[in-house]
Amino acid sequence: MCGIVGYVGTRKAMPILMEGLAQLEYRGYDSAGVALNRGAGIDVIKRCGRLQELKKALPKRSAAKCGIGHTRWATHGEPSDLNAHPHTDPSGELVLVHNGIVENARELAGFLEAKGIDFATETDSEVLAALIAHEYQELETPDLFEAVQSALNRVTGAYGIAVMHTSVPDEIVIARNGSPVVLGLGEHEMFVASDASALVSHTRQVIYLDDGDVCRVRAREYEIENLLDQHADRQPVTIDLESTRYELGEFDTFTLKEISEQPDAIRRVLRGRLDKRFNTAHFGGLNLEPAEMLGFKRIKLLGCGSALIAGSIGASLIERLARIPADAESAAEFRYRNPIIERDTLYFAISQSGETYDTLSAVQEIQRKGGTVLGVVNVVGSSIARQCGAGVYLHAGPEIAVVSTKTFTSTVVVFALLALYLGRMRDLSPAEGGRIIEALEKLPEQVEGLVARKEEVAEVAERYARFSDAYFVGRGESFGLAREGALKLKEVSYIHAEAYPASELKHGPLALIDEETPTVAIVPDDDLYAKNISTLEEIRTRGGPLLAIGQSDELAGFVDDCVVVPQTHPALQPIVHLIPLQLLAYECAKIRECDVDKPRNLAKSVTVE
Ligand code: F6R
């Protein structure tokens, strides 16, 4: 999704902006640009395509010490040089980069056109630049900060923006509503970014803007007000990110790096959260007393994409271990169906980035109606984490590849822990709690063993990568895994993949099973093993190629290919079955020569509706 960077200080801005944009590449983009404020004028350079294209177009050197930059993911208007950011007002004196969507752009454009302003592009961002410039001219004493405030009072929609004007070559004005903007505080220099990863190599002291904040940024000072001209007191926080962890290291892709980091990610999720005295789990940040926890009669998990799927597995685990009715729902659907918010329902908002607009809006809807919502979030200090104010951090470390892998695993482990905690408050016996803890402690090593079997899965992938369609089937929590396996395969290898509960196959999709349509079946050693074997027989009879991921050696007798994973506690089966599914998607993508880290049309963090 779109990314913003900015710099004002004593150093040359251009290399700092380009370095920041490179750090944001992982979010997905189709064009990029920078604006360099020389005082005598602003140079705007922008190109469709990757950063290399922009680099080729940059001047050899630029003395500008103030600038802004952007990576764009097209929403209004196709990807092109013209539509790329930064955008200028008609005079070329004001430049702006914008994340988000101005919902009343058409109406604002009409207002400005009536005043004789023409637009060169089809973007809502150009309208916003022109509107700020218009407000600037209307002021008795021109001031960029005030012009931004005044313009934003007329805007509906989501935005994170950074704006410059030729008349103030040492100033950037930034503002936020629904799309993140972070200010990084340096020594006689300031950094701006939409994602802290873009400035962490320069400073750890940051201020996260809140919705409605407008901030004047200069090398040695900043000033924050809301849209009503009231001073806003925002305290700097120290972020705990290591810039080196964004490097590829020995790996070819971030996807493989992040799949391989899963044992450590699980260790971090577990660290300090296992209570062996009472055979339960504990969490530092829930901010709810045990009595309050006991009062909840229902649990609802909300998220989008993989976060939603991880939530569906989490809901099953909560029902299984704590016997509390639980379900997962798409945050995007939830927020628009005027949901009934109940006092005795506990809501969880799940998000790796903590910036997904639909999930953030669902949180706000719950809070507006008086409900209790906790975050399960990876990025510390992100919008959803701050909006919830309480919850559980995944501590999975930065996830750069567009598709989620280690954060999916970490989310499922968090819910296994929450299910253990809630279960031990109710009917789960200490002995069973102890067995789950024992299995959790073995999990990182088991996952390590599975990741090390990459070549075995690569060999299987050789036989499956050529197909155009595939089914993924499973029952119970394994149906959740089938959904995740299918999503991963289609995202990175562009093979059309559909997930079905194994029990549903004969109610329709079996019609499509033939020699050209393989099925990946998740077959744990559980009470439904025999039922799953019947499903495998149904597929085999129709000639469909079959790959099983399961725990029994016997499976090999029923299928064409089989990956056998280790035994664990039934509640943790999803984790051990997941790793071969991730590797399968990865290997198929490699064979098909797809850009596995940056699948087409997808963005890491979806900050628009
Ligand atoms: C799939 C994937 C997406 C995200 C979804 C939510 O591999 O990564 O489906 O899970 O866009 O993102 P977050 O978790 O950042 O809210």
Residues whose N, C-alpha, C, O or C-beta is under 5 A from the ligand:
A	BS01	F6R	C304 G305 S306 A307 I350 S351 Q352 S353 G354 T356 V402 V403 S404 K604 V606
